[in-house]
Amino acid sequence: MKKTLIIGAGPAGISASLYLARSGKTEVVVVTNGASALAKADKIENYFGFAEPVSGKELLENSRKNAERLGVCFLDTELIDLQVNMEMRFEALTADGTKDTYDAVLIATGSARKTPKIEGLSALEGKGVSYCAICDAFFYRNKDVVVIGSGEYALHEALTLTPTAASVTILTNGVKPEFSLPEQIHCDTRKIKAISGSGRVEKIIFEDGSEQAAAGVFIAIGTAGSTELARKIGAPVDGKVIITDENKATAVPGVYAAGDCTGGLLQVSKAVADGAIAAMSMLRFFS
Ligand SMILES: Cc1cc2nc3c(=O)[nH]c(=O)nc-3n(C[C@H](O)[C@H](O)[C@H](O)COP(=O)(O)OP(=O)(O)OC[C@H]3O[C@@H](n4cnc5c(N)ncnc54)[C@H](O)[C@@H]3O)c2cc1C
């Protein structure tokens, strides 16, 4: 029996889980944290099967109940790390500290999260501003770095950087931290005005006018988003979307992506179709 991880319980993730569970070939675990975009939709009237408009919340709840009835296991927690091991299996870590290993992964995490509106951030992306600690930690050996974020994901990124960086500070940008801080990491809650540097990140400027030198800025707001997770396991991304082929496969064998995180039409019908296509591809991957 194979083991499949689906990240995200929106239309794409749940749709895939139905096909996978019904195949009888794989145990299916869906890790999900926070509301699907669909939960924000008051009325849906452009989706198949309803005589009257249906609320997004109701559509989601019914879909999840159907998946649970078929044996899909839902874990209501955040996925904060994903790595591929020597046997080409996938090691997943959730915010509650649980680690597990899977044979295949579907990223169905919805559209990429917005980056914080901080002056200088977008201009310095790739020039000291990074979205993936495990990918870029090496470039900041013995350098001072900051992580911008306030949740478990920010803490995880900071802990990834501590073995190599000279110092790691989490900047919560005015938000109360949601974690207890280990000794080796500093935390500063002041509001950030700008990230500054000529050609590369050099410092953070706070709203109170003070400054902190930093060679690297790692963005880790909220949960680990689609492109961050894809980058961690080496799946190519294009801006804010994960690149897949027509079977919803990424360039990494065993890793698939579906729904809004792959771009195109950002609608329920497309997300559901993507999930079905990805599930069928995963079943072929297992056979
Ligand atoms: C206000 C609004 C109205 C809309 N109206 C319509 C409409 O009328 N018709 C229509 O067809 N579409 C509509 N849409 C679009 C539709 O909701 C989306 O296209 C659809 O929900 C995309 O599905 P998805 O499964 O790709 O992603 P999502 O539904 O966004 O689900 C992704 C899930 O992954 C979870 N997740 C993300 N990162 C992690 C992590 N690290 N760990 C664990 N879980 C994670 C998220 O919390 C979320 O639950 C609307 C969207 C909005 C916001």
The ligand as an SDF file (V2000), in Angstrom:
LIG
                    3D

 53 58  0  0  0  0  0  0  0  0999 V2000
  -14.1250   35.6640   -2.5630 C   0  0  0  0  0  0  0  0  0  0  0  0
  -13.9350   34.5610   -3.5720 C   0  0  0  0  0  0  0  0  0  0  0  0
  -15.0050   34.2030   -4.4030 C   0  0  0  0  0  0  0  0  0  0  0  0
  -14.8600   33.1990   -5.3320 C   0  0  0  0  0  0  0  0  0  0  0  0
  -15.9300   32.8580   -6.1260 N   0  0  0  0  0  0  0  0  0  0  0  0
  -15.8260   31.8490   -7.0110 C   0  0  0  0  0  0  0  0  0  0  0  0
  -16.9570   31.4580   -7.8230 C   0  0  0  0  0  0  0  0  0  0  0  0
  -18.0370   32.0440   -7.7540 O   0  0  0  0  0  0  0  0  0  0  0  0
  -16.7870   30.3950   -8.6680 N   0  0  0  0  0  0  0  0  0  0  0  0
  -15.6210   29.7130   -8.7960 C   0  0  0  0  0  0  0  0  0  0  0  0
  -15.5450   28.7630   -9.5690 O   0  0  0  0  0  0  0  0  0  0  0  0
  -14.5300   30.0820   -8.0560 N   0  0  0  0  0  0  0  0  0  0  0  0
  -14.6020   31.1180   -7.1800 C   0  0  0  0  0  0  0  0  0  0  0  0
  -13.5050   31.4960   -6.4300 N   0  0  0  0  0  0  0  0  0  0  0  0
  -12.1970   30.8290   -6.6770 C   0  0  0  0  0  0  0  0  0  0  0  0
  -12.0970   29.4540   -6.0100 C   0  0  0  0  0  0  0  0  0  0  0  0
  -12.4690   29.5510   -4.6590 O   0  0  0  0  0  0  0  0  0  0  0  0
  -10.6780   28.9090   -6.1780 C   0  0  0  0  0  0  0  0  0  0  0  0
  -10.3540   28.8760   -7.5630 O   0  0  0  0  0  0  0  0  0  0  0  0
  -10.5370   27.5110   -5.5970 C   0  0  0  0  0  0  0  0  0  0  0  0
  -10.8970   27.4950   -4.2260 O   0  0  0  0  0  0  0  0  0  0  0  0
   -9.1060   27.0070   -5.7750 C   0  0  0  0  0  0  0  0  0  0  0  0
   -8.9920   25.7460   -5.1830 O   0  0  0  0  0  0  0  0  0  0  0  0
   -7.5800   25.1610   -4.7020 P   0  0  0  0  0  0  0  0  0  0  0  0
   -7.8980   23.8070   -4.1600 O   0  0  0  0  0  0  0  0  0  0  0  0
   -6.5860   25.2810   -5.7720 O   0  0  0  0  0  0  0  0  0  0  0  0
   -7.0900   26.1470   -3.5300 O   0  0  0  0  0  0  0  0  0  0  0  0
   -7.7930   26.6250   -2.1970 P   0  0  0  0  0  0  0  0  0  0  0  0
   -9.2640   26.4720   -2.2840 O   0  0  0  0  0  0  0  0  0  0  0  0
   -7.2910   27.9720   -1.8870 O   0  0  0  0  0  0  0  0  0  0  0  0
   -7.2800   25.6090   -1.0850 O   0  0  0  0  0  0  0  0  0  0  0  0
   -5.9390   25.5540   -0.6930 C   0  0  0  0  0  0  0  0  0  0  0  0
   -5.8580   25.0590    0.7430 C   0  0  0  0  0  0  0  0  0  0  0  0
   -4.4980   24.7590    1.0720 O   0  0  0  0  0  0  0  0  0  0  0  0
   -4.2450   25.1840    2.3870 C   0  0  0  0  0  0  0  0  0  0  0  0
   -2.7980   25.3840    2.6110 N   0  0  0  0  0  0  0  0  0  0  0  0
   -1.9900   26.2900    2.0000 C   0  0  0  0  0  0  0  0  0  0  0  0
   -0.7140   26.1710    2.4600 N   0  0  0  0  0  0  0  0  0  0  0  0
   -0.7290   25.1630    3.3750 C   0  0  0  0  0  0  0  0  0  0  0  0
    0.2670   24.5740    4.2090 C   0  0  0  0  0  0  0  0  0  0  0  0
    1.5580   24.9670    4.1770 N   0  0  0  0  0  0  0  0  0  0  0  0
   -0.0920   23.5680    5.0510 N   0  0  0  0  0  0  0  0  0  0  0  0
   -1.3740   23.1320    5.0820 C   0  0  0  0  0  0  0  0  0  0  0  0
   -2.3760   23.6670    4.3070 N   0  0  0  0  0  0  0  0  0  0  0  0
   -2.0440   24.6630    3.4780 C   0  0  0  0  0  0  0  0  0  0  0  0
   -5.0330   26.4820    2.4970 C   0  0  0  0  0  0  0  0  0  0  0  0
   -5.2270   26.8790    3.8200 O   0  0  0  0  0  0  0  0  0  0  0  0
   -6.3240   26.0770    1.7960 C   0  0  0  0  0  0  0  0  0  0  0  0
   -7.2220   25.4710    2.6900 O   0  0  0  0  0  0  0  0  0  0  0  0
  -13.6220   32.4940   -5.4720 C   0  0  0  0  0  0  0  0  0  0  0  0
  -12.5480   32.8510   -4.6260 C   0  0  0  0  0  0  0  0  0  0  0  0
  -12.6920   33.8820   -3.7030 C   0  0  0  0  0  0  0  0  0  0  0  0
  -11.5210   34.2450   -2.8070 C   0  0  0  0  0  0  0  0  0  0  0  0
  1  2  1  0
  2  3  1  0
  2 52  2  0
  3  4  2  0
  4  5  1  0
  4 50  1  0
  5  6  2  0
  6  7  1  0
  6 13  1  0
  7  8  2  0
  7  9  1  0
  9 10  1  0
 10 11  2  0
 10 12  1  0
 12 13  2  0
 13 14  1  0
 14 15  1  0
 14 50  1  0
 15 16  1  0
 16 17  1  0
 16 18  1  0
 18 19  1  0
 18 20  1  0
 20 21  1  0
 20 22  1  0
 22 23  1  0
 23 24  1  0
 24 25  2  0
 24 26  1  0
 24 27  1  0
 27 28  1  0
 28 29  2  0
 28 30  1  0
 28 31  1  0
 31 32  1  0
 32 33  1  0
 33 34  1  0
 33 48  1  0
 34 35  1  0
 35 36  1  0
 35 46  1  0
 36 37  1  0
 36 45  1  0
 37 38  2  0
 38 39  1  0
 39 40  1  0
 39 45  2  0
 40 41  1  0
 40 42  2  0
 42 43  1  0
 43 44  2  0
 44 45  1  0
 46 47  1  0
 46 48  1  0
 48 49  1  0
 50 51  2  0
 51 52  1  0
 52 53  1  0
M  END
$$$$
